[in-house]
């Protein structure tokens, strides 16, 4: 049996220990509209589904009753469309990267490029170890010294 949006909305509110009033405040959706969604009398439009799913931290498709993971975190990634939600580990890495100085960021970028090439079978592509920019040359020398 496919679950309705009303049933999923009730489940999400229960799981998140959230009251209708709180959902209304977080989404700016009227209390009466949320009550109608919960009763199943009205099916929310896509923009309201998005707002409620975001406030409840659930997947929009799950909230609509589809057989997908409840979590908003996406597990797939492709080059053309990055996930809209950053996983906790990705956020941790991004925060650490941003805290690095220019040399540290350069080192991480170099290693990331090498690993990306290795994992995508682009490892046979040559990587340039030269530059006309003196700052880049200094960073390359520092990287080589550390190796």
Secondary structure, 3 states (H helix, E strand, C coil): CCCCHHHHHHHHHHHCCCCHHHHHHHHCCCHHHHHHHHHCCCCCCHHHHHHHHHHHCCCHHHHCCCCCCCCCCCCCCECCECCCCCCHHHHHHHHHHHHCCHHHHHHHHHHHHHHHHHHCCCCCCCCCCCCCCHHHHHHHHHHHHHC
